[in-house]
Amino acid sequence: MLQDVILKKVAEEIGGNYRPATIEEESKGIDGIIIIDDKQIPVSIKSKTYVNQEKHLPEELEGHLIIYEKKKNKIIVDYSGLLDL
């Protein structure tokens, strides 16, 4: 699944580990957890299209947002919100 690939790549790039969300966490809009040292950071992974429509959607997201955009033959990932933690 694309979310797992993005979660793994972001964790590697920021020097951490990751795990998928539990069923309970998923019910809160969390897609996975980035683990840095002893800190667990909940994240939601959403497409840029979703984020642009977010004001029209009822879902409440918990966690830090990772945004991706599919281009011709690549995926651009923005996890800049995690860098300030």
Backbone hydrogen bonds in HBPLUS format (Angstrom, degrees):
<---DONOR---> <-ACCEPTOR-->    atom                        ^
c    i                          cat <-CA-CA->   ^        H-A-AA   ^      H-
h    n   atom  resd res      DA  || num        DHA   H-A  angle D-A-AA Bond
n    s   type  num  typ     dist DA aas  dist angle  dist       angle   num
A0004-ASP N   A0001-MET O   3.13 MM   3  5.54 124.4  2.46 106.4 119.1     1
A0005-VAL N   A0001-MET O   3.30 MM   4  6.70 156.5  2.36 151.0 157.5     2
A0006-ILE N   A0002-LEU O   2.98 MM   4  6.23 164.4  2.00 157.3 161.2     3
A0007-LEU N   A0003-GLN O   2.87 MM   4  5.98 162.4  1.90 148.2 153.7     4
A0008-LYS N   A0004-ASP O   2.96 MM   4  6.10 162.3  1.99 147.4 151.7     5
A0009-LYS N   A0005-VAL O   3.02 MM   4  6.18 164.8  2.04 149.2 153.4     6
A0010-VAL N   A0006-ILE O   2.94 MM   4  6.07 170.5  1.95 158.4 160.6     7
A0011-ALA N   A0007-LEU O   3.06 MM   4  6.15 165.4  2.09 147.2 151.7     8
A0012-GLU N   A0008-LYS O   3.01 MM   4  6.22 159.7  2.05 149.3 154.8     9
A0013-GLU N   A0009-LYS O   2.95 MM   4  6.17 160.3  1.99 150.5 156.0    10
A0014-ILE N   A0010-VAL O   3.04 MM   4  6.27 144.4  2.17 152.2 160.6    11
A0016-GLY N   A0011-ALA O   2.74 MM   5  4.83 166.9  1.75 155.7 151.6    12
A0015-GLY N   A0012-GLU O   3.22 MM   3  5.15 161.5  2.26 102.4 107.3    13
A0017-ASN N   A0035-ILE O   2.81 MM  18  4.96 160.7  1.85 146.2 151.2    14
A0035-ILE N   A0017-ASN O   2.78 MM  18  4.96 173.4  1.78 130.8 133.2    15
A0019-ARG N   A0033-ILE O   2.94 MM  14  5.33 138.9  2.11 145.6 155.3    16
A0033-ILE N   A0019-ARG O   2.86 MM  14  5.33 164.0  1.88 163.1 166.6    17
A0021-ALA N   A0031-ASP O   3.36 MM  10  5.27 146.2  2.49 118.2 110.5    18
A0026-GLU N   A0022-THR O   2.85 MM   4  6.11 159.5  1.90 153.9 159.9    19
A0027-SER N   A0023-ILE O   3.08 MM   4  6.33 143.4  2.22 142.7 151.5    20
A0028-LYS N   A0025-GLU O   2.92 MM   3  5.25 151.2  2.00 107.7 117.2    21
A0030-ILE N   A0025-GLU O   3.13 MM   5  5.34 159.5  2.17 141.0 136.2    22
A0029-GLY N   A0026-GLU O   2.95 MM   3  5.04 163.8  1.98 111.8 114.0    23
A0031-ASP N   A0043-VAL O   2.80 MM  12  5.98 153.4  1.87 147.9 156.8    24
A0032-GLY N   A0043-VAL O   3.34 MM  11  5.55 149.4  2.44 149.2 149.3    25
A0043-VAL N   A0032-GLY O   2.91 MM  11  5.55 160.2  1.95 163.4 160.4    26
A0034-ILE N   A0041-ILE O   2.89 MM   7  5.04 165.9  1.91 146.3 145.1    27
A0041-ILE N   A0034-ILE O   2.75 MM   7  5.04 173.1  1.75 157.5 160.0    28
A0036-ILE N   A0039-LYS O   2.93 MM   3  5.25 156.9  1.99 154.3 158.7    29
A0039-LYS N   A0036-ILE O   2.84 MM   3  5.25 156.0  1.90 140.2 138.8    30
A0064-HIS N   A0042-PRO O   2.83 MM  22  6.25 156.0  1.88 150.6 142.8    31
A0044-SER N   A0064-HIS O   2.82 MM  20  6.04 154.9  1.88 147.0 151.7    32
A0066-ILE N   A0044-SER O   2.80 MM  22  6.03 163.2  1.82 166.0 166.2    33
A0046-LYS N   A0066-ILE O   2.92 MM  20  6.33 159.3  1.96 167.2 173.8    34
A0068-TYR N   A0046-LYS O   3.02 MM  22  6.39 151.0  2.11 144.1 151.7    35
A0050-TYR N   A0047-SER O   3.06 MM   3  5.15 115.9  2.49  97.1 111.9    36
A0051-VAL N   A0047-SER O   3.06 MM   4  6.45 160.9  2.10 153.7 158.3    37
A0048-LYS N   A0068-TYR O   2.79 MM  20  5.75 138.4  1.96 163.4 160.2    38
A0052-ASN N   A0048-LYS O   2.95 MM   4  6.19 154.6  2.02 149.1 155.9    39
A0053-GLN N   A0049-THR O   3.16 MM   4  6.41 134.6  2.38 139.8 151.3    40
A0053-GLN N   A0050-TYR O   3.02 MM   3  5.15 132.1  2.26  98.7 112.0    41
A0054-GLU N   A0050-TYR O   2.88 MM   4  5.86 109.3  2.39 140.0 158.9    42
A0054-GLU N   A0051-VAL O   3.17 MM   3  4.83 152.2  2.25  95.6 104.0    43
A0056-HIS N   A0053-GLN O   2.76 MM   3  5.58 160.0  1.80 131.2 138.1    44
A0057-LEU N   A0054-GLU O   2.97 MM   3  5.08 155.1  2.03 108.3 116.3    45
A0067-ILE N   A0078-ASP O   3.05 MM  11  5.15 161.0  2.08 148.6 147.7    46
A0078-ASP N   A0067-ILE O   2.70 MM  11  5.15 169.3  1.71 163.7 167.3    47
A0069-GLU N   A0076-ILE O   2.82 MM   7  5.17 144.8  1.95 144.8 155.7    48
A0076-ILE N   A0069-GLU O   2.87 MM   7  5.17 168.3  1.88 155.2 154.4    49
A0071-LYS N   A0074-LYS O   2.83 MM   3  5.27 171.7  1.84 161.6 162.3    50
A0082-LEU N   A0079-TYR O   2.95 MM   3  5.71 156.4  2.00 123.6 129.9    51
A0083-LEU N   A0080-SER O   3.11 MM   3  5.31 143.7  2.25 103.4 113.6    52
A0085-LEU N   A0082-LEU O   3.33 MM   3  5.70 167.4  2.34 111.9 114.5    53
